[in-house]
Amino acid sequence: MREPTFLILTALAAGTLHGYGLIQEVSELSRGEVVLGAGTLYGALDRLAEQGLIAVDRDEAVDGRLRRYYRLTDEGAAALATEAERLRRHAAAAVDRLRGRSGLAFGGAST
């Protein structure tokens, strides 16, 4: 699973969001490292909906503009949990190996 997909699903795990809300939440979750453009986001949302990982929750008119809200499906939550566990295992392996290097503290700083 690519990082933007992981972050979109993570954002939706907390509740329904509209497109701009997702862009903001992904940026916040990644501490500004992942910034989604509208085209990238909506392409990903279409793909995730086709895969059954997310669904349209509702449409709402705000100031004359249609705002579409998305939600995580049970299948999406399961996929996110599987990916989070996979990433946790990989991160744990990296930490273990880094701790084994002489002269390096966790995080890569010299001691």
A tleap script that builds the chain and sets N, CA, C and O, in Angstrom:
source leaprc.protein.ff14SB
mol = sequence {
  NMET ARG GLU PRO THR PHE LEU ILE LEU THR
  ALA LEU ALA ALA GLY THR LEU HIE GLY TYR
  GLY LEU ILE GLN GLU VAL SER GLU LEU SER
  ARG GLY GLU VAL VAL LEU GLY ALA GLY THR
  LEU TYR GLY ALA LEU ASP ARG LEU ALA GLU
  GLN GLY LEU ILE ALA VAL ASP ARG ASP GLU
  ALA VAL ASP GLY ARG LEU ARG ARG TYR TYR
  ARG LEU THR ASP GLU GLY ALA ALA ALA LEU
  ALA THR GLU ALA GLU ARG LEU ARG ARG HIE
  ALA ALA ALA ALA VAL ASP ARG LEU ARG GLY
  ARG SER GLY LEU ALA PHE GLY GLY ALA SER
  CTHR
}
set mol.1.N position { 0.852 -1.176 0.000 }
set mol.1.CA position { 0.000 0.000 0.000 }
set mol.1.C position { 0.898 1.239 0.000 }
set mol.1.O position { 1.841 1.329 0.786 }
set mol.2.N position { 0.608 2.160 -0.857 }
set mol.2.CA position { 1.394 3.391 -0.917 }
set mol.2.C position { 1.063 4.313 0.249 }
set mol.2.O position { -0.024 4.254 0.823 }
set mol.3.N position { 2.020 5.159 0.582 }
set mol.3.CA position { 1.858 6.042 1.735 }
set mol.3.C position { 0.619 6.942 1.651 }
set mol.3.O position { -0.104 7.054 2.641 }
set mol.4.N position { 0.344 7.590 0.507 }
set mol.4.CA position { -0.865 8.420 0.457 }
set mol.4.C position { -2.140 7.617 0.727 }
set mol.4.O position { -3.042 8.098 1.413 }
set mol.5.N position { -2.216 6.408 0.194 }
set mol.5.CA position { -3.375 5.549 0.421 }
set mol.5.C position { -3.503 5.220 1.904 }
set mol.5.O position { -4.589 5.302 2.477 }
set mol.6.N position { -2.386 4.848 2.515 }
set mol.6.CA position { -2.367 4.540 3.946 }
set mol.6.C position { -2.862 5.735 4.758 }
set mol.6.O position { -3.655 5.575 5.685 }
set mol.7.N position { -2.401 6.910 4.414 }
set mol.7.CA position { -2.787 8.113 5.155 }
set mol.7.C position { -4.248 8.497 4.923 }
set mol.7.O position { -4.913 8.970 5.845 }
set mol.8.N position { -4.752 8.302 3.715 }
set mol.8.CA position { -6.171 8.575 3.438 }
set mol.8.C position { -7.039 7.646 4.285 }
set mol.8.O position { -7.988 8.091 4.929 }
set mol.9.N position { -6.709 6.358 4.280 }
set mol.9.CA position { -7.476 5.401 5.073 }
set mol.9.C position { -7.364 5.721 6.570 }
set mol.9.O position { -8.343 5.618 7.308 }
set mol.10.N position { -6.171 6.107 7.003 }
set mol.10.CA position { -5.964 6.471 8.405 }
set mol.10.C position { -6.829 7.676 8.778 }
set mol.10.O position { -7.454 7.691 9.838 }
set mol.11.N position { -6.863 8.669 7.918 }
set mol.11.CA position { -7.685 9.858 8.175 }
set mol.11.C position { -9.153 9.474 8.308 }
set mol.11.O position { -9.857 9.989 9.176 }
set mol.12.N position { -9.611 8.576 7.455 }
set mol.12.CA position { -11.021 8.183 7.480 }
set mol.12.C position { -11.349 7.242 8.635 }
set mol.12.O position { -12.522 7.050 8.955 }
set mol.13.N position { -10.340 6.655 9.261 }
set mol.13.CA position { -10.583 5.772 10.408 }
set mol.13.C position { -11.186 6.548 11.577 }
set mol.13.O position { -11.875 5.967 12.415 }
set mol.14.N position { -10.932 7.850 11.636 }
set mol.14.CA position { -11.457 8.679 12.718 }
set mol.14.C position { -12.882 9.153 12.448 }
set mol.14.O position { -13.549 9.640 13.361 }
set mol.15.N position { -13.359 9.020 11.212 }
set mol.15.CA position { -14.716 9.457 10.882 }
set mol.15.C position { -14.805 9.970 9.463 }
set mol.15.O position { -13.806 10.009 8.745 }
set mol.16.N position { -15.991 10.361 9.061 }
set mol.16.CA position { -16.214 10.820 7.698 }
set mol.16.C position { -15.552 12.174 7.466 }
set mol.16.O position { -15.494 13.023 8.356 }
set mol.17.N position { -15.059 12.346 6.252 }
set mol.17.CA position { -14.424 13.601 5.847 }
set mol.17.C position { -14.751 13.890 4.397 }
set mol.17.O position { -14.992 12.974 3.612 }
set mol.18.N position { -14.759 15.167 4.041 }
set mol.18.CA position { -14.893 15.570 2.647 }
set mol.18.C position { -13.489 15.753 2.070 }
set mol.18.O position { -12.501 15.674 2.800 }
set mol.19.N position { -13.402 15.993 0.779 }
set mol.19.CA position { -12.120 16.052 0.091 }
set mol.19.C position { -11.120 17.010 0.699 }
set mol.19.O position { -9.985 16.624 0.979 }
set mol.20.N position { -11.520 18.253 0.907 }
set mol.20.CA position { -10.577 19.230 1.456 }
set mol.20.C position { -10.166 18.848 2.876 }
set mol.20.O position { -9.015 19.041 3.269 }
set mol.21.N position { -11.114 18.304 3.643 }
set mol.21.CA position { -10.794 17.823 4.983 }
set mol.21.C position { -9.763 16.709 4.944 }
set mol.21.O position { -8.886 16.640 5.805 }
set mol.22.N position { -9.863 15.838 3.951 }
set mol.22.CA position { -8.886 14.765 3.786 }
set mol.22.C position { -7.506 15.316 3.449 }
set mol.22.O position { -6.499 14.848 3.981 }
set mol.23.N position { -7.460 16.304 2.570 }
set mol.23.CA position { -6.179 16.920 2.213 }
set mol.23.C position { -5.514 17.484 3.472 }
set mol.23.O position { -4.317 17.291 3.687 }
set mol.24.N position { -6.289 18.174 4.293 }
set mol.24.CA position { -5.750 18.763 5.524 }
set mol.24.C position { -5.318 17.688 6.517 }
set mol.24.O position { -4.255 17.792 7.129 }
set mol.25.N position { -6.136 16.669 6.672 }
set mol.25.CA position { -5.839 15.620 7.649 }
set mol.25.C position { -4.604 14.814 7.247 }
set mol.25.O position { -3.781 14.478 8.099 }
set mol.26.N position { -4.469 14.503 5.958 }
set mol.26.CA position { -3.283 13.775 5.488 }
set mol.26.C position { -2.023 14.605 5.722 }
set mol.26.O position { -0.992 14.072 6.135 }
set mol.27.N position { -2.105 15.890 5.463 }
set mol.27.CA position { -0.964 16.763 5.718 }
set mol.27.C position { -0.613 16.773 7.205 }
set mol.27.O position { 0.561 16.710 7.572 }
set mol.28.N position { -1.632 16.852 8.056 }
set mol.28.CA position { -1.396 16.860 9.500 }
set mol.28.C position { -0.821 15.532 9.978 }
set mol.28.O position { 0.135 15.514 10.753 }
set mol.29.N position { -1.398 14.418 9.523 }
set mol.29.CA position { -0.912 13.100 9.929 }
set mol.29.C position { 0.549 12.886 9.538 }
set mol.29.O position { 1.311 12.256 10.271 }
set mol.30.N position { 0.928 13.416 8.377 }
set mol.30.CA position { 2.292 13.221 7.869 }
set mol.30.C position { 3.235 14.351 8.275 }
set mol.30.O position { 4.389 14.391 7.849 }
set mol.31.N position { 2.734 15.265 9.100 }
set mol.31.CA position { 3.516 16.436 9.525 }
set mol.31.C position { 4.041 17.219 8.323 }
set mol.31.O position { 5.178 17.690 8.302 }
set mol.32.N position { 3.168 17.336 7.327 }
set mol.32.CA position { 3.474 18.117 6.140 }
set mol.32.C position { 4.317 17.410 5.098 }
set mol.32.O position { 4.640 18.006 4.070 }
set mol.33.N position { 4.680 16.170 5.328 }
set mol.33.CA position { 5.522 15.432 4.377 }
set mol.33.C position { 4.746 14.950 3.160 }
set mol.33.O position { 5.321 14.789 2.084 }
set mol.34.N position { 3.455 14.719 3.318 }
set mol.34.CA position { 2.605 14.287 2.206 }
set mol.34.C position { 1.541 15.354 2.002 }
set mol.34.O position { 0.699 15.589 2.868 }
set mol.35.N position { 1.595 15.991 0.842 }
set mol.35.CA position { 0.620 17.017 0.482 }
set mol.35.C position { -0.091 16.530 -0.776 }
set mol.35.O position { 0.518 16.412 -1.840 }
set mol.36.N position { -1.369 16.252 -0.643 }
set mol.36.CA position { -2.143 15.732 -1.774 }
set mol.36.C position { -2.741 16.861 -2.580 }
set mol.36.O position { -3.342 17.782 -2.027 }
set mol.37.N position { -2.576 16.791 -3.879 }
set mol.37.CA position { -3.287 17.687 -4.774 }
set mol.37.C position { -4.687 17.146 -4.987 }
set mol.37.O position { -4.936 15.958 -4.783 }
set mol.38.N position { -5.600 18.012 -5.397 }
set mol.38.CA position { -6.991 17.595 -5.589 }
set mol.38.C position { -7.109 16.460 -6.602 }
set mol.38.O position { -7.850 15.503 -6.378 }
set mol.39.N position { -6.385 16.561 -7.709 }
set mol.39.CA position { -6.456 15.514 -8.729 }
set mol.39.C position { -5.982 14.175 -8.208 }
set mol.39.O position { -6.602 13.145 -8.473 }
set mol.40.N position { -4.890 14.185 -7.472 }
set mol.40.CA position { -4.352 12.957 -6.880 }
set mol.40.C position { -5.338 12.382 -5.876 }
set mol.40.O position { -5.594 11.178 -5.869 }
set mol.41.N position { -5.892 13.245 -5.027 }
set mol.41.CA position { -6.832 12.784 -4.004 }
set mol.41.C position { -8.057 12.144 -4.634 }
set mol.41.O position { -8.425 11.026 -4.275 }
set mol.42.N position { -8.691 12.840 -5.569 }
set mol.42.CA position { -9.937 12.318 -6.110 }
set mol.42.C position { -9.712 11.066 -6.958 }
set mol.42.O position { -10.588 10.204 -7.027 }
set mol.43.N position { -8.561 10.959 -7.596 }
set mol.43.CA position { -8.219 9.717 -8.290 }
set mol.43.C position { -8.085 8.568 -7.302 }
set mol.43.O position { -8.565 7.462 -7.551 }
set mol.44.N position { -7.426 8.838 -6.175 }
set mol.44.CA position { -7.262 7.816 -5.134 }
set mol.44.C position { -8.613 7.444 -4.528 }
set mol.44.O position { -8.883 6.267 -4.290 }
set mol.45.N position { -9.460 8.438 -4.279 }
set mol.45.CA position { -10.775 8.153 -3.702 }
set mol.45.C position { -11.609 7.282 -4.633 }
set mol.45.O position { -12.285 6.361 -4.175 }
set mol.46.N position { -11.569 7.562 -5.935 }
set mol.46.CA position { -12.301 6.734 -6.898 }
set mol.46.C position { -11.782 5.296 -6.865 }
set mol.46.O position { -12.566 4.347 -6.859 }
set mol.47.N position { -10.460 5.144 -6.844 }
set mol.47.CA position { -9.842 3.810 -6.824 }
set mol.47.C position { -10.204 3.066 -5.536 }
set mol.47.O position { -10.560 1.888 -5.576 }
set mol.48.N position { -10.114 3.749 -4.404 }
set mol.48.CA position { -10.429 3.112 -3.123 }
set mol.48.C position { -11.900 2.726 -3.037 }
set mol.48.O position { -12.237 1.697 -2.452 }
set mol.49.N position { -12.776 3.539 -3.613 }
set mol.49.CA position { -14.205 3.209 -3.639 }
set mol.49.C position { -14.452 1.986 -4.518 }
set mol.49.O position { -15.240 1.111 -4.159 }
set mol.50.N position { -13.780 1.921 -5.671 }
set mol.50.CA position { -13.920 0.756 -6.557 }
set mol.50.C position { -13.451 -0.519 -5.865 }
set mol.50.O position { -14.002 -1.595 -6.100 }
set mol.51.N position { -12.434 -0.401 -5.012 }
set mol.51.CA position { -11.903 -1.550 -4.280 }
set mol.51.C position { -12.738 -1.898 -3.044 }
set mol.51.O position { -12.483 -2.908 -2.388 }
set mol.52.N position { -13.726 -1.074 -2.728 }
set mol.52.CA position { -14.579 -1.328 -1.588 }
set mol.52.C position { -13.970 -0.940 -0.247 }
set mol.52.O position { -14.484 -1.330 0.801 }
set mol.53.N position { -12.864 -0.166 -0.270 }
set mol.53.CA position { -12.200 0.215 0.969 }
set mol.53.C position { -12.809 1.462 1.604 }
set mol.53.O position { -12.710 1.666 2.814 }
set mol.54.N position { -13.439 2.293 0.775 }
set mol.54.CA position { -14.165 3.468 1.259 }
set mol.54.C position { -15.497 3.534 0.527 }
set mol.54.O position { -15.705 2.850 -0.475 }
set mol.55.N position { -16.388 4.360 1.039 }
set mol.55.CA position { -17.692 4.570 0.392 }
set mol.55.C position { -18.097 6.022 0.584 }
set mol.55.O position { -17.658 6.696 1.516 }
set mol.56.N position { -18.936 6.479 -0.314 }
set mol.56.CA position { -19.503 7.813 -0.145 }
set mol.56.C position { -20.501 7.723 0.999 }
set mol.56.O position { -21.392 6.873 0.987 }
set mol.57.N position { -20.354 8.593 1.978 }
set mol.57.CA position { -21.248 8.610 3.127 }
set mol.57.C position { -22.474 9.467 2.840 }
set mol.57.O position { -23.608 9.069 3.106 }
set mol.58.N position { -22.217 10.676 2.282 }
set mol.58.CA position { -23.315 11.584 1.968 }
set mol.58.C position { -22.791 12.747 1.132 }
set mol.58.O position { -21.587 12.994 1.068 }
set mol.59.N position { -23.704 13.442 0.506 }
set mol.59.CA position { -23.405 14.695 -0.181 }
set mol.59.C position { -24.116 15.804 0.572 }
set mol.59.O position { -25.226 15.628 1.072 }
set mol.60.N position { -23.455 16.944 0.640 }
set mol.60.CA position { -24.017 18.079 1.373 }
set mol.60.C position { -23.747 19.350 0.577 }
set mol.60.O position { -22.638 19.552 0.083 }
set mol.61.N position { -24.745 20.194 0.453 }
set mol.61.CA position { -24.567 21.479 -0.226 }
set mol.61.C position { -24.118 22.514 0.805 }
set mol.61.O position { -24.778 22.736 1.821 }
set mol.62.N position { -22.972 23.141 0.511 }
set mol.62.CA position { -22.422 24.180 1.392 }
set mol.62.C position { -22.101 25.383 0.520 }
set mol.62.O position { -21.274 25.293 -0.388 }
set mol.63.N position { -22.751 26.508 0.794 }
set mol.63.CA position { -22.557 27.733 0.015 }
set mol.63.C position { -22.729 27.483 -1.481 }
set mol.63.O position { -21.972 28.002 -2.301 }
set mol.64.N position { -23.731 26.684 -1.820 }
set mol.64.CA position { -24.043 26.424 -3.213 }
set mol.64.C position { -23.129 25.414 -3.892 }
set mol.64.O position { -23.270 25.162 -5.089 }
set mol.65.N position { -22.197 24.835 -3.148 }
set mol.65.CA position { -21.282 23.841 -3.715 }
set mol.65.C position { -21.538 22.493 -3.059 }
set mol.65.O position { -21.830 22.408 -1.867 }
set mol.66.N position { -21.423 21.449 -3.858 }
set mol.66.CA position { -21.636 20.107 -3.347 }
set mol.66.C position { -20.370 19.610 -2.659 }
set mol.66.O position { -19.279 19.661 -3.226 }
set mol.67.N position { -20.527 19.141 -1.455 }
set mol.67.CA position { -19.409 18.595 -0.686 }
set mol.67.C position { -19.720 17.123 -0.446 }
set mol.67.O position { -20.746 16.790 0.149 }
set mol.68.N position { -18.835 16.242 -0.909 }
set mol.68.CA position { -19.035 14.799 -0.766 }
set mol.68.C position { -18.199 14.299 0.403 }
set mol.68.O position { -17.005 14.583 0.496 }
set mol.69.N position { -18.835 13.559 1.281 }
set mol.69.CA position { -18.165 12.981 2.448 }
set mol.69.C position { -17.919 11.493 2.211 }
set mol.69.O position { -18.753 10.789 1.641 }
set mol.70.N position { -16.765 11.038 2.660 }
set mol.70.CA position { -16.357 9.644 2.487 }
set mol.70.C position { -16.197 8.997 3.851 }
set mol.70.O position { -15.913 9.664 4.846 }
set mol.71.N position { -16.388 7.672 3.875 }
set mol.71.CA position { -16.201 6.913 5.109 }
set mol.71.C position { -15.418 5.634 4.807 }
set mol.71.O position { -15.424 5.130 3.684 }
set mol.72.N position { -14.756 5.133 5.823 }
set mol.72.CA position { -14.026 3.883 5.734 }
set mol.72.C position { -15.007 2.731 5.855 }
set mol.72.O position { -15.875 2.751 6.727 }
set mol.73.N position { -14.887 1.732 4.999 }
set mol.73.CA position { -15.733 0.544 5.102 }
set mol.73.C position { -15.067 -0.454 6.053 }
set mol.73.O position { -13.915 -0.269 6.446 }
set mol.74.N position { -15.785 -1.496 6.414 }
set mol.74.CA position { -15.195 -2.553 7.240 }
set mol.74.C position { -14.007 -3.193 6.522 }
set mol.74.O position { -12.991 -3.505 7.143 }
set mol.75.N position { -14.146 -3.385 5.210 }
set mol.75.CA position { -13.049 -3.940 4.415 }
set mol.75.C position { -11.849 -2.988 4.425 }
set mol.75.O position { -10.703 -3.431 4.493 }
set mol.76.N position { -12.113 -1.698 4.359 }
set mol.76.CA position { -11.038 -0.710 4.419 }
set mol.76.C position { -10.350 -0.704 5.765 }
set mol.76.O position { -9.127 -0.581 5.838 }
set mol.77.N position { -11.125 -0.836 6.838 }
set mol.77.CA position { -10.551 -0.880 8.182 }
set mol.77.C position { -9.659 -2.112 8.332 }
set mol.77.O position { -8.589 -2.036 8.937 }
set mol.78.N position { -10.096 -3.240 7.785 }
set mol.78.CA position { -9.286 -4.462 7.859 }
set mol.78.C position { -7.990 -4.299 7.066 }
set mol.78.O position { -6.926 -4.718 7.523 }
set mol.79.N position { -8.072 -3.697 5.885 }
set mol.79.CA position { -6.871 -3.470 5.067 }
set mol.79.C position { -5.911 -2.517 5.774 }
set mol.79.O position { -4.697 -2.723 5.750 }
set mol.80.N position { -6.453 -1.474 6.403 }
set mol.80.CA position { -5.621 -0.521 7.133 }
set mol.80.C position { -4.946 -1.197 8.318 }
set mol.80.O position { -3.760 -0.973 8.558 }
set mol.81.N position { -5.673 -2.013 9.056 }
set mol.81.CA position { -5.100 -2.719 10.209 }
set mol.81.C position { -3.980 -3.661 9.761 }
set mol.81.O position { -2.939 -3.739 10.414 }
set mol.82.N position { -4.184 -4.366 8.668 }
set mol.82.CA position { -3.161 -5.269 8.142 }
set mol.82.C position { -1.911 -4.496 7.751 }
set mol.82.O position { -0.796 -4.911 8.067 }
set mol.83.N position { -2.093 -3.377 7.068 }
set mol.83.CA position { -0.945 -2.570 6.631 }
set mol.83.C position { -0.235 -1.940 7.821 }
set mol.83.O position { 0.995 -1.886 7.845 }
set mol.84.N position { -0.985 -1.464 8.804 }
set mol.84.CA position { -0.372 -0.866 9.996 }
set mol.84.C position { 0.484 -1.898 10.721 }
set mol.84.O position { 1.581 -1.578 11.180 }
set mol.85.N position { 0.000 -3.118 10.828 }
set mol.85.CA position { 0.778 -4.185 11.475 }
set mol.85.C position { 2.028 -4.516 10.667 }
set mol.85.O position { 3.096 -4.731 11.241 }
set mol.86.N position { 1.907 -4.560 9.349 }
set mol.86.CA position { 3.072 -4.828 8.489 }
set mol.86.C position { 4.129 -3.744 8.683 }
set mol.86.O position { 5.312 -4.047 8.833 }
set mol.87.N position { 3.700 -2.480 8.681 }
set mol.87.CA position { 4.637 -1.375 8.871 }
set mol.87.C position { 5.256 -1.400 10.271 }
set mol.87.O position { 6.433 -1.080 10.432 }
set mol.88.N position { 4.473 -1.776 11.279 }
set mol.88.CA position { 4.984 -1.877 12.642 }
set mol.88.C position { 6.097 -2.917 12.721 }
set mol.88.O position { 7.124 -2.680 13.356 }
set mol.89.N position { 5.897 -4.070 12.079 }
set mol.89.CA position { 6.924 -5.120 12.069 }
set mol.89.C position { 8.191 -4.638 11.388 }
set mol.89.O position { 9.293 -4.885 11.879 }
set mol.90.N position { 8.047 -3.953 10.262 }
set mol.90.CA position { 9.217 -3.449 9.539 }
set mol.90.C position { 9.958 -2.398 10.354 }
set mol.90.O position { 11.188 -2.399 10.404 }
set mol.91.N position { 9.210 -1.498 10.993 }
set mol.91.CA position { 9.838 -0.464 11.823 }
set mol.91.C position { 10.562 -1.105 13.010 }
set mol.91.O position { 11.657 -0.671 13.368 }
set mol.92.N position { 9.969 -2.129 13.623 }
set mol.92.CA position { 10.606 -2.810 14.750 }
set mol.92.C position { 11.907 -3.474 14.314 }
set mol.92.O position { 12.895 -3.451 15.049 }
set mol.93.N position { 11.911 -4.061 13.132 }
set mol.93.CA position { 13.137 -4.687 12.624 }
set mol.93.C position { 14.221 -3.633 12.405 }
set mol.93.O position { 15.388 -3.869 12.717 }
set mol.94.N position { 13.841 -2.473 11.872 }
set mol.94.CA position { 14.815 -1.393 11.648 }
set mol.94.C position { 15.379 -0.900 12.976 }
set mol.94.O position { 16.586 -0.690 13.097 }
set mol.95.N position { 14.519 -0.715 13.969 }
set mol.95.CA position { 14.968 -0.251 15.286 }
set mol.95.C position { 15.916 -1.263 15.901 }
set mol.95.O position { 16.954 -0.888 16.446 }
set mol.96.N position { 15.575 -2.538 15.822 }
set mol.96.CA position { 16.451 -3.582 16.370 }
set mol.96.C position { 17.828 -3.544 15.719 }
set mol.96.O position { 18.845 -3.648 16.405 }
set mol.97.N position { 17.863 -3.399 14.423 }
set mol.97.CA position { 19.155 -3.367 13.717 }
set mol.97.C position { 19.939 -2.106 14.042 }
set mol.97.O position { 21.160 -2.155 14.190 }
set mol.98.N position { 19.254 -0.985 14.154 }
set mol.98.CA position { 19.942 0.254 14.502 }
set mol.98.C position { 20.524 0.190 15.903 }
set mol.98.O position { 21.619 0.700 16.141 }
set mol.99.N position { 19.823 -0.416 16.815 }
set mol.99.CA position { 20.334 -0.558 18.187 }
set mol.99.C position { 21.580 -1.438 18.214 }
set mol.99.O position { 22.421 -1.296 19.101 }
set mol.100.N position { 21.700 -2.328 17.265 }
set mol.100.CA position { 22.853 -3.219 17.199 }
set mol.100.C position { 24.099 -2.580 16.598 }
set mol.100.O position { 25.188 -3.143 16.704 }
set mol.101.N position { 23.961 -1.432 15.978 }
set mol.101.CA position { 25.118 -0.742 15.374 }
set mol.101.C position { 25.903 -0.020 16.451 }
set mol.101.O position { 25.338 0.714 17.261 }
set mol.102.N position { 27.202 -0.232 16.452 }
set mol.102.CA position { 28.022 0.487 17.432 }
set mol.102.C position { 28.135 1.937 17.026 }
set mol.102.O position { 28.258 2.254 15.843 }
set mol.103.N position { 28.093 2.815 18.005 }
set mol.103.CA position { 28.267 4.242 17.733 }
set mol.103.C position { 26.999 4.954 17.324 }
set mol.103.O position { 27.019 6.167 17.114 }
set mol.104.N position { 25.885 4.229 17.204 }
set mol.104.CA position { 24.627 4.881 16.817 }
set mol.104.C position { 23.586 4.726 17.902 }
set mol.104.O position { 23.354 3.630 18.412 }
set mol.105.N position { 22.972 5.822 18.244 }
set mol.105.CA position { 21.812 5.784 19.132 }
set mol.105.C position { 20.578 5.642 18.261 }
set mol.105.O position { 20.641 5.872 17.053 }
set mol.106.N position { 19.465 5.269 18.857 }
set mol.106.CA position { 18.226 5.182 18.087 }
set mol.106.C position { 17.943 6.534 17.445 }
set mol.106.O position { 18.073 7.571 18.096 }
set mol.107.N position { 17.563 6.529 16.198 }
set mol.107.CA position { 17.295 7.753 15.466 }
set mol.107.C position { 18.461 8.135 14.582 }
set mol.107.O position { 18.361 9.086 13.806 }
set mol.108.N position { 19.569 7.412 14.681 }
set mol.108.CA position { 20.697 7.638 13.787 }
set mol.108.C position { 21.705 8.633 14.257 }
set mol.108.O position { 22.693 8.852 13.555 }
set mol.109.N position { 21.527 9.265 15.418 }
set mol.109.CA position { 22.481 10.267 15.910 }
set mol.109.C position { 23.699 9.572 16.505 }
set mol.109.O position { 23.570 8.524 17.138 }
set mol.110.N position { 24.852 10.136 16.311 }
set mol.110.CA position { 26.077 9.597 16.883 }
set mol.110.C position { 26.100 9.822 18.374 }
set mol.110.O position { 25.554 10.799 18.888 }
set mol.111.N position { 26.749 8.888 19.064 }
set mol.111.CA position { 26.869 9.045 20.519 }
set mol.111.C position { 28.248 9.483 20.899 }
set mol.111.O position { 28.533 9.666 22.083 }
savepdb mol mol.pdb
quit
